[in-house]
Amino acid sequence: LNNNYGDVWTRDGFVSDGIDDMMLSTLAGNPNAKFIVALDFNAPQWWCEENPGELAALANSTPDRTNASFASEKWKKESTEIMLQAIDYMMAQSYADQIVGFKITGGYTLEWNWWATSGVYDDVGDFSQCGIASFRKWLKEKYGTDQALQAAYGDSSITLQNAMPPSAALRSDDYLDTVITVQDHPQMMDYELYMAQLKADTIEYFASVVKNAIQDRLIVGTYGGYFYMGGGYEFTTAVANVYFQKLLQSEHIDFIKSPWVYGMRQIGDSAQFMGPVDSLDLYGKLWIVEDDTRLNLQLQSAKQDENAAVGWTRDYQESVEILKRNFSYILSKGMGISFYNLMWNFTDDDQYYGVIGQMYEEMEKSLCIASQSTADIAVFVDGESHMLIPYEEETANSILHVSVLQEQLEELGHIGASYDMYLLDDLKDGLVPEHKINIFLATAMITQEERAAIESQLQKNGNILVWIFTDGISDGKTTDIALMESLTGMELSILSTQRQHTATAKICNIDHWLTNGMNLNQPYGVETYDKLSPLIGITDRTVTTLAYHTGTTKVAMAVKDMGN
């Protein structure tokens, strides 16, 4: 039910025509169909025109696409009233018993991406009237007085009445460049946390509304868990679920839905979940992949080779093999899958329906078999670490952040061993079972509580811990190389912040089991990225050196035996 197009929400109030058309036409095709109904909480266009102060806004330009800001209380109230009427109407119809749940959606692309800022790389938000008022309210709750706010910001001119979202300049970093120095950017850190909490609170609010309306008799889910799709500032602020654990802890949310990572879908790729799927098991929730792989049926004029990363295939054979690969992955993880055709009917062919029918049979059988992970490898990601990615007008830094997060997933798909993916918060809460190898991907912010959990739960029994780039450079209060040293147990140094080095290293030791068989002359890393900052060197004389930063004799990769 798409509010943005006025399906059920008109100037005159709620209308039901679109609901019956959708439900009855589906039942005409399959009288035994079950429904999970998507409820779009976005505002219709006419509402946006009448309520300009409630729309997400940019600092310096007019957005190409906008809708209600997540800060708008007026939008939340009025969209809730309409959707409650829609739910009441559906549950009173003859098809009510065939409704098994609801999926709540909103934001740009319906996936809770921030309006106005999604896809925008040269401006920042949210400068709407309601957004500014909401941020000031948040600051009031955190600091209480002007004096406390001024002391935190080091600025006597800022008050709880005139505080504004930080400018792009205040969200940039002139020192480390690719990671924020927290102690120098209190306004940015406050605003990133506010935005993250507001998105999670908005989703949780609508989930609670729907769950209470159906008296907890049906399942409720939403889009979420977007961690791996990109790496620049736009992604981290507009798309990423920084406060994802709140959704996992919610008693009103039963499933999380997201597509496969874009860029890893073609034949020969591994296909990857968008986020830490194994965390959902810890909370008794289900991850459902929304498979929108493009396949080969539509837009034949498109150049398949150039678009293969999002799933365009060249023929039926490739398409079937990709569908089988995707299904095998979710089956092995105990997850769910749905097929999303968008407007192009990607799977509208008897061959594909036949494959999907076989999948359905296999899934039914799998439900009768108890299973659990046997993985010895844990991969940790962290939502709050996204807050440390600074704003930049160019997208160069996204190349680096994608390389230390998203592209590592493709490598994991080729290691020949299974692995589990968790939120770092889960480790702090004591929920993660012990694994022999523990890999940290783009976890730049590791709090003191999380450090204590790593020490007590992972640093024992001969376990291996793998650190990459700036893991642990901040604890959320400061950014300092000393925090990395205490975390890794290695002496480290920032060699340069001049953005003059490639993100590559050359192996110098092939006698160690970790590098045996690698090429001494081949640079490893992102050769196209020549603006690495900070350049971090390992200065510890007790380590075993494995690689140097390309073009230097500075240690880029090393291993250290910690005794236990």
C-alpha positions as CSV (number, residue, x, y, z in Angstrom):
1,L,0.0,0.0,0.0
2,N,2.0,2.9,-1.3
3,N,1.1,6.2,0.4
4,N,3.5,8.1,-1.7
5,Y,1.2,7.5,-4.7
6,G,-2.0,8.1,-2.7
7,D,-3.1,4.5,-2.7
8,V,-5.0,4.8,0.6
9,W,-4.3,8.3,1.9
10,T,-6.2,11.1,0.1
11,R,-7.2,14.6,1.0
12,D,-10.5,13.2,2.0
13,G,-9.0,10.6,4.2
14,F,-8.7,6.8,4.0
15,V,-9.9,4.9,0.8
16,S,-10.0,1.2,0.4
17,D,-10.3,0.7,-3.3
18,G,-6.6,0.0,-3.9
19,I,-6.5,-2.6,-1.1
20,D,-9.3,-4.7,-2.5
21,D,-7.9,-4.6,-6.0
22,M,-4.5,-5.8,-4.8
23,M,-5.8,-8.6,-2.6
24,L,-8.6,-9.9,-4.7
25,S,-6.6,-9.9,-8.0
26,T,-3.9,-11.9,-6.2
27,L,-6.4,-14.4,-4.9
28,A,-7.9,-14.8,-8.4
29,G,-4.5,-16.1,-9.4
30,N,-4.0,-18.3,-6.4
31,P,-6.9,-18.8,-3.9
32,N,-4.5,-20.3,-1.4
33,A,-2.1,-17.3,-1.3
34,K,-0.9,-16.0,2.0
35,F,0.0,-12.3,2.4
36,I,2.6,-10.2,4.0
37,V,1.2,-6.7,3.3
38,A,3.7,-3.9,2.9
39,L,2.6,-0.7,4.6
40,D,4.3,2.4,3.2
41,F,4.3,5.2,5.8
42,N,5.6,7.9,3.4
43,A,3.3,10.9,2.9
44,P,1.4,11.4,-0.4
45,Q,2.5,14.2,-2.7
46,W,-0.4,16.5,-1.9
47,W,0.5,16.3,1.9
48,C,4.1,17.2,1.1
49,E,2.9,20.3,-0.9
50,E,0.7,21.4,2.1
51,N,3.4,20.8,4.7
52,P,6.7,22.1,3.4
53,G,8.2,22.6,6.9
54,E,7.8,18.9,7.6
55,L,9.9,17.7,4.7
56,A,13.6,16.7,4.9
57,A,15.8,19.5,3.7
58,L,19.4,20.2,2.7
59,A,21.7,22.9,4.1
60,N,22.5,24.8,0.8
61,S,20.3,23.4,-2.0
62,T,16.9,22.2,-2.9
63,P,16.7,18.4,-2.9
64,D,15.6,16.6,-6.0
65,R,13.5,14.2,-4.0
66,T,12.1,14.6,-0.6
67,N,9.2,13.6,1.7
68,A,8.5,13.8,5.4
69,S,11.5,14.1,7.6
70,F,11.8,11.3,10.2
71,A,11.7,14.2,12.7
72,S,8.1,15.2,11.7
73,E,5.6,14.4,14.5
74,K,2.8,15.6,12.4
75,W,3.6,13.1,9.7
76,K,3.9,10.2,12.2
77,K,0.6,11.0,13.7
78,E,-1.4,11.4,10.5
79,S,0.2,8.5,8.6
80,T,-0.4,6.3,11.7
81,E,-4.1,7.2,11.7
82,I,-4.4,6.2,8.0
83,M,-2.6,2.9,8.3
84,L,-4.6,1.9,11.4
85,Q,-7.7,2.4,9.3
86,A,-6.2,0.3,6.5
87,I,-5.3,-2.5,8.9
88,D,-8.8,-2.4,10.5
89,Y,-10.4,-2.6,7.1
90,M,-8.2,-5.5,5.9
91,M,-8.8,-7.5,9.1
92,A,-12.5,-7.2,8.6
93,Q,-12.5,-8.6,5.0
94,S,-13.0,-12.2,3.8
95,Y,-9.3,-12.5,3.0
96,A,-8.2,-11.5,6.6
97,D,-7.3,-15.1,7.5
98,Q,-4.9,-15.2,4.6
99,I,-2.9,-12.3,6.0
100,V,0.1,-13.6,8.0
101,G,1.9,-10.4,8.6
102,F,2.9,-6.8,7.7
103,K,6.1,-5.2,6.5
104,I,6.5,-1.5,7.5
105,T,8.3,0.7,5.0
106,G,9.2,4.3,4.6
107,G,11.9,6.7,3.5
108,Y,13.5,7.0,0.1
109,T,13.2,3.7,-1.8
110,L,10.9,2.5,1.0
111,E,14.0,1.1,2.8
112,W,14.2,3.9,5.5
113,N,16.9,5.8,3.6
114,W,16.8,9.5,4.6
115,W,14.9,11.7,2.2
116,A,16.8,14.6,0.6
117,T,20.3,13.3,1.4
118,S,20.1,9.9,-0.3
119,G,22.2,10.0,-3.5
120,V,23.5,13.5,-2.6
121,Y,27.3,13.9,-2.3
122,D,27.7,17.7,-2.2
123,D,25.3,18.8,0.6
124,V,24.1,17.7,4.0
125,G,20.8,17.5,6.0
126,D,18.5,17.6,7.8
127,F,17.7,21.4,7.8
128,S,14.0,21.1,7.8
129,Q,12.0,23.2,10.3
130,C,10.9,20.1,12.2
131,G,14.4,18.6,11.9
132,I,16.0,21.6,13.5
133,A,13.4,21.7,16.3
134,S,13.8,18.0,16.9
135,F,17.6,18.2,17.2
136,R,17.4,21.1,19.7
137,K,15.0,19.0,21.8
138,W,17.5,16.1,21.7
139,L,20.3,18.4,22.8
140,K,18.1,19.7,25.6
141,E,17.5,16.1,26.8
142,K,21.3,15.4,26.7
143,Y,22.8,18.5,28.1
144,G,20.0,20.2,30.0
145,T,21.5,23.7,30.1
146,D,23.3,26.1,27.8
147,Q,26.3,26.0,29.9
148,A,26.7,22.3,29.6
149,L,26.2,22.4,25.8
150,Q,28.8,25.3,25.5
151,A,31.3,23.5,27.6
152,A,31.0,20.3,25.4
153,Y,31.2,22.3,22.1
154,G,33.8,24.8,23.3
155,D,31.6,27.6,21.9
156,S,29.9,30.2,24.1
157,S,27.7,31.4,21.3
158,I,25.8,28.1,20.9
159,T,22.6,27.7,23.0
160,L,19.8,25.2,23.2
161,Q,17.6,27.7,21.4
162,N,19.9,28.5,18.4
163,A,21.8,25.2,17.9
164,M,21.8,24.0,14.3
165,P,22.7,20.8,12.5
166,P,26.5,21.0,11.7
167,S,27.6,22.3,8.4
168,A,29.5,20.2,5.9
169,A,32.7,21.8,7.1
170,L,32.1,20.7,10.7
171,R,31.5,17.2,9.4
172,S,34.9,17.1,7.7
173,D,38.3,16.1,9.1
174,D,41.5,18.0,8.2
175,Y,43.8,15.6,10.1
176,L,43.2,11.9,9.6
177,D,40.9,12.7,6.7
178,T,39.2,9.2,6.4
179,V,38.2,8.9,10.1
180,I,36.9,11.6,12.4
181,T,38.9,12.8,15.4
182,V,36.1,12.6,17.8
183,Q,37.4,15.0,20.4
184,D,37.6,17.8,17.7
185,H,34.1,17.2,16.3
186,P,31.6,17.1,19.2
187,Q,28.8,18.7,17.1
188,M,29.2,16.1,14.3
189,M,29.2,13.2,16.7
190,D,26.1,14.5,18.5
191,Y,24.3,15.0,15.2
192,E,25.3,11.6,13.7
193,L,24.1,9.9,16.9
194,Y,20.8,11.9,16.9
195,M,20.1,11.0,13.2
196,A,20.9,7.3,13.9
197,Q,18.7,7.1,16.9
198,L,15.9,9.0,15.2
199,K,15.8,6.6,12.3
200,A,15.7,3.6,14.6
201,D,13.1,5.2,16.9
202,T,10.9,6.0,13.9
203,I,11.0,2.4,12.6
204,E,10.3,1.0,16.1
205,Y,7.4,3.4,16.6
206,F,5.6,2.3,13.5
207,A,6.4,-1.3,14.2
208,S,4.8,-0.9,17.7
209,V,1.7,0.7,16.2
210,V,1.1,-2.1,13.8
211,K,2.0,-4.9,16.3
212,N,-0.5,-3.4,18.8
213,A,-3.2,-3.0,16.2
214,I,-3.1,-6.7,15.4
215,Q,-2.7,-7.6,19.0
216,D,0.6,-9.5,18.3
217,R,-1.3,-12.2,16.4
218,L,0.7,-11.8,13.1
219,I,4.3,-11.2,12.3
220,V,5.7,-7.7,11.6
221,G,9.0,-6.8,9.9
222,T,10.8,-4.1,8.1
223,Y,13.8,-3.3,5.9
224,G,17.1,-3.0,7.8
225,G,20.6,-4.2,8.4
226,Y,22.2,-2.1,5.6
227,F,26.0,-2.3,6.4
228,Y,27.8,-3.4,3.4
229,M,26.4,-1.6,0.4
230,G,28.8,1.4,0.4
231,G,31.3,3.3,2.4
232,G,31.2,7.1,1.9
233,Y,29.5,9.7,4.0
234,E,26.3,9.7,2.0
235,F,25.8,5.9,2.7
236,T,26.6,6.1,6.4
237,T,24.2,9.0,7.0
238,A,21.4,8.3,4.6
239,V,21.3,4.5,4.3
240,A,23.3,2.6,7.0
241,N,21.5,1.3,10.1
242,V,23.9,2.8,12.7
243,Y,21.5,1.9,15.6
244,F,20.6,-1.5,14.2
245,Q,20.7,-3.2,17.6
246,K,17.6,-1.3,18.7
247,L,15.6,-3.0,15.9
248,L,17.0,-6.4,17.0
249,Q,16.0,-5.8,20.6
250,S,12.5,-4.6,19.6
251,E,9.7,-6.9,20.7
252,H,7.6,-5.5,17.9
253,I,9.8,-6.6,15.0
254,D,9.9,-10.3,14.0
255,F,11.9,-10.2,10.7
256,I,14.4,-8.0,8.9
257,K,14.5,-7.7,5.1
258,S,17.1,-6.5,2.7
259,P,18.4,-7.3,-0.8
260,W,21.7,-8.9,-1.6
261,V,24.7,-6.6,-1.6
262,Y,24.8,-4.7,-5.0
263,G,28.0,-5.3,-6.8
264,M,28.4,-9.0,-5.8
265,R,25.7,-10.7,-7.8
266,Q,27.1,-11.9,-11.1
267,I,28.0,-15.4,-12.0
268,G,31.2,-16.3,-10.1
269,D,30.5,-13.9,-7.3
270,S,29.5,-15.2,-3.8
271,A,26.4,-13.0,-3.3
272,Q,26.4,-11.5,0.2
273,F,23.9,-10.6,2.8
274,M,23.6,-6.8,3.5
275,G,24.4,-7.1,7.1
276,P,25.2,-9.2,10.2
277,V,22.7,-12.0,9.6
278,D,23.8,-14.3,12.4
279,S,23.0,-11.6,14.9
280,L,19.3,-12.2,14.2
281,D,19.5,-15.8,15.5
282,L,20.7,-14.3,18.8
283,Y,17.4,-12.4,19.2
284,G,15.1,-15.0,17.8
285,K,14.3,-13.1,14.6
286,L,14.4,-14.0,10.9
287,W,16.4,-12.5,8.1
288,I,14.6,-12.5,4.7
289,V,16.6,-11.7,1.6
290,E,14.6,-9.7,-0.9
291,D,16.1,-11.1,-4.1
292,D,15.8,-8.5,-6.8
293,T,18.5,-10.0,-9.0
294,R,17.8,-8.6,-12.5
295,L,18.3,-11.8,-14.6
296,N,18.0,-11.8,-18.4
297,L,14.3,-11.3,-19.3
298,Q,14.0,-7.6,-19.5
299,L,15.8,-4.6,-20.9
300,Q,17.7,-6.7,-23.4
301,S,19.1,-3.5,-24.9
302,A,21.1,-3.0,-21.7
303,K,24.7,-4.1,-21.8
304,Q,24.6,-7.2,-19.6
305,D,28.4,-7.3,-19.1
306,E,28.4,-3.7,-17.8
307,N,25.5,-4.3,-15.5
308,A,26.3,-7.8,-14.3
309,A,27.2,-6.7,-10.8
310,V,23.5,-6.0,-10.0
311,G,22.5,-9.4,-11.4
312,W,21.9,-8.8,-15.1
313,T,22.5,-12.2,-16.7
314,R,23.3,-13.2,-20.3
315,D,21.0,-16.2,-20.7
316,Y,18.8,-18.7,-18.9
317,Q,21.6,-21.0,-17.7
318,E,23.4,-18.2,-15.9
319,S,20.1,-17.0,-14.4
320,V,19.2,-20.5,-13.1
321,E,22.6,-21.0,-11.6
322,I,22.5,-17.6,-9.8
323,L,19.1,-18.4,-8.4
324,K,20.3,-21.8,-7.1
325,R,23.4,-20.2,-5.6
326,N,21.4,-17.5,-3.8
327,F,18.9,-20.1,-2.5
328,S,21.6,-22.4,-1.3
329,Y,23.2,-19.6,0.7
330,I,20.0,-18.7,2.6
331,L,19.1,-22.4,3.1
332,S,22.5,-23.0,4.7
333,K,22.0,-20.0,7.0
334,G,18.4,-20.8,8.0
335,M,17.1,-17.6,6.5
336,G,14.2,-16.7,4.3
337,I,13.9,-15.4,0.7
338,S,11.4,-13.6,-1.4
339,F,11.6,-12.6,-5.1
340,Y,11.0,-9.0,-6.0
341,N,10.3,-8.2,-9.6
342,L,10.1,-4.4,-9.3
343,M,8.3,-3.3,-12.5
344,W,10.4,-5.5,-14.8
345,N,9.2,-9.0,-14.1
346,F,12.6,-10.4,-13.6
347,T,11.3,-14.0,-12.9
348,D,8.2,-14.0,-15.1
349,D,9.1,-17.2,-17.0
350,D,8.1,-20.9,-16.6
351,Q,11.7,-21.9,-16.1
352,Y,12.2,-19.6,-13.2
353,Y,8.8,-20.4,-11.7
354,G,9.8,-24.1,-11.9
355,V,13.1,-23.4,-10.0
356,I,11.3,-21.3,-7.4
357,G,8.8,-24.1,-7.0
358,Q,11.6,-26.6,-6.2
359,M,13.1,-24.1,-3.8
360,Y,9.7,-24.0,-2.0
361,E,9.7,-27.8,-1.6
362,E,13.3,-27.8,-0.3
363,M,12.5,-25.0,2.2
364,E,9.5,-27.0,3.5
365,K,11.7,-30.0,4.1
366,S,14.4,-28.0,5.8
367,L,12.0,-26.7,8.4
368,C,11.8,-30.2,9.8
369,I,15.6,-30.4,10.3
370,A,17.3,-28.9,13.4
371,S,20.5,-27.1,12.4
372,Q,23.1,-24.8,13.9
373,S,26.2,-23.1,12.7
374,T,29.5,-25.1,12.8
375,A,31.6,-22.1,11.8
376,D,35.0,-21.5,13.4
377,I,35.2,-17.9,12.0
378,A,33.3,-14.9,13.3
379,V,33.2,-11.6,11.4
380,F,32.3,-8.5,13.4
381,V,30.9,-5.2,12.1
382,D,29.8,-2.2,14.0
383,G,27.0,0.3,13.3
384,E,28.4,3.2,15.4
385,S,31.7,3.1,13.5
386,H,29.9,4.5,10.5
387,M,29.7,7.7,12.5
388,L,33.4,8.2,12.2
389,I,33.4,8.6,8.4
390,P,33.7,12.3,7.6
391,Y,32.0,14.3,4.9
392,E,33.8,15.0,1.7
393,E,32.7,16.6,-1.6
394,E,34.5,14.0,-3.7
395,T,33.8,10.3,-3.2
396,A,37.4,9.1,-3.0
397,N,37.2,8.0,0.6
398,S,34.3,5.7,-0.2
399,I,36.8,3.7,-2.3
400,L,38.8,3.1,0.8
401,H,35.9,2.3,3.1
402,V,34.3,-0.1,0.5
403,S,37.7,-1.9,0.3
404,V,38.0,-2.5,4.0
405,L,34.4,-3.6,4.4
406,Q,32.4,-4.6,1.3
407,E,35.2,-6.1,-0.8
408,Q,36.4,-8.2,2.1
409,L,33.1,-10.0,2.0
410,E,33.8,-11.2,-1.6
411,E,37.2,-12.5,-0.3
412,L,35.4,-14.3,2.5
413,G,33.2,-16.1,0.0
414,H,36.3,-17.7,-1.5
415,I,38.1,-19.0,1.7
416,G,36.6,-22.4,1.7
417,A,35.2,-22.2,5.2
418,S,32.0,-21.1,6.7
419,Y,31.7,-18.0,8.9
420,D,29.2,-16.2,11.0
421,M,28.5,-12.4,10.9
422,Y,27.7,-10.5,14.1
423,L,27.3,-7.0,15.4
424,L,30.1,-6.0,17.8
425,D,27.4,-5.0,20.3
426,D,26.4,-8.6,20.6
427,L,29.8,-9.5,21.9
428,K,29.6,-6.8,24.5
429,D,26.2,-8.3,25.6
430,G,27.7,-11.8,25.9
431,L,25.6,-13.3,23.1
432,V,28.2,-14.5,20.7
433,P,29.6,-18.1,21.0
434,E,33.4,-18.4,20.9
435,H,35.1,-18.8,17.5
436,K,38.7,-19.7,16.7
437,I,39.2,-16.9,14.2
438,N,37.7,-13.4,14.7
439,I,37.8,-10.8,11.9
440,F,36.9,-7.2,12.5
441,L,35.7,-5.3,9.4
442,A,35.7,-1.4,9.6
443,T,35.2,-1.3,13.4
444,A,36.9,2.0,13.9
445,M,34.9,2.8,17.0
446,I,35.3,0.2,19.7
447,T,34.0,1.4,23.1
448,Q,35.6,0.6,26.4
449,E,32.8,-1.9,27.1
450,E,33.5,-3.7,23.8
451,R,37.2,-3.7,24.5
452,A,36.6,-5.4,27.8
453,A,34.4,-8.0,26.0
454,I,37.1,-8.7,23.4
455,E,39.7,-9.2,26.2
456,S,37.5,-11.5,28.3
457,Q,35.8,-13.5,25.5
458,L,38.2,-13.6,22.6
459,Q,41.7,-13.2,23.8
460,K,42.1,-16.7,25.1
461,N,42.4,-20.4,24.0
462,G,44.8,-19.6,21.2
463,N,42.1,-17.7,19.2
464,I,43.2,-15.5,16.3
465,L,42.1,-11.9,16.0
466,V,42.5,-10.0,12.7
467,W,42.6,-6.2,12.6
468,I,42.4,-4.1,9.5
469,F,43.3,-0.4,8.9
470,T,41.8,1.8,11.7
471,D,40.1,-0.9,13.8
472,G,39.8,0.5,17.3
473,I,41.3,3.9,16.7
474,S,38.4,5.5,18.7
475,D,36.5,4.5,21.8
476,G,33.7,7.0,21.0
477,K,35.2,9.7,23.2
478,T,38.6,10.3,21.5
479,T,40.4,9.2,18.4
480,D,44.0,8.2,19.1
481,I,46.5,5.7,17.7
482,A,47.2,4.7,21.4
483,L,43.7,3.1,21.5
484,M,44.7,0.8,18.6
485,E,48.0,-0.1,20.3
486,S,46.2,-1.1,23.5
487,L,43.6,-3.1,21.5
488,T,46.0,-5.0,19.3
489,G,48.9,-5.3,21.7
490,M,51.3,-3.9,19.0
491,E,53.3,-0.7,19.0
492,L,51.9,1.5,16.1
493,S,52.6,4.9,14.6
494,I,50.8,7.3,12.3
495,L,53.5,7.7,9.6
496,S,51.7,10.2,7.4
497,T,48.4,12.1,6.9
498,Q,49.3,13.6,3.6
499,R,47.1,11.5,1.3
500,Q,50.1,10.6,-0.9
501,H,50.2,6.8,-0.6
502,T,48.4,3.9,-2.3
503,A,46.4,1.5,-0.2
504,T,48.6,-1.4,-1.1
505,A,51.3,-3.5,0.5
506,K,54.0,-5.8,-0.8
507,I,54.7,-9.1,0.9
508,C,58.3,-9.4,2.2
509,N,58.0,-12.7,4.1
510,I,56.7,-15.9,2.5
511,D,58.1,-18.2,5.1
512,H,55.2,-17.6,7.6
513,W,52.1,-19.8,7.2
514,L,49.9,-16.8,6.7
515,T,51.8,-15.7,3.6
516,N,53.3,-18.9,2.2
517,G,52.6,-19.1,-1.5
518,M,51.9,-15.4,-2.0
519,N,53.8,-13.3,-4.6
520,L,56.7,-11.2,-3.3
521,N,56.4,-8.8,-6.2
522,Q,52.7,-8.3,-6.4
523,P,51.1,-5.4,-4.5
524,Y,48.0,-6.3,-2.6
525,G,45.2,-3.9,-1.9
526,V,43.5,-1.1,-3.8
527,E,46.0,0.0,-6.4
528,T,43.6,2.7,-7.8
529,Y,43.4,4.5,-4.4
530,D,46.4,6.8,-3.9
531,K,45.1,9.0,-1.1
532,L,45.6,6.7,1.9
533,S,45.3,8.6,5.2
534,P,46.3,7.9,7.9
535,L,49.2,5.8,6.8
536,I,49.7,3.5,9.9
537,G,53.0,1.7,10.5
538,I,53.7,-1.2,12.8
539,T,56.8,-0.2,14.9
540,D,56.7,-3.1,17.3
541,R,60.0,-5.0,17.2
542,T,58.5,-8.1,18.7
543,V,56.2,-8.8,15.7
544,T,56.8,-11.0,12.7
545,T,56.8,-8.7,9.7
546,L,54.8,-9.9,6.7
547,A,54.5,-6.9,4.4
548,Y,55.7,-3.3,3.8
549,H,53.7,-0.3,2.6
550,T,54.4,-0.2,-1.1
551,G,57.4,1.9,-1.9
552,T,58.6,2.1,1.7
553,T,60.3,0.0,4.3
554,K,57.5,0.7,6.8
555,V,55.7,-2.3,8.1
556,A,52.1,-2.6,6.9
557,M,51.2,-6.1,8.0
558,A,52.5,-8.2,10.8
559,V,51.5,-11.0,13.2
560,K,52.2,-11.2,16.9
561,D,52.0,-14.3,19.2
562,M,50.3,-13.1,22.3
563,G,51.0,-16.3,24.3
564,N,47.5,-17.4,24.7
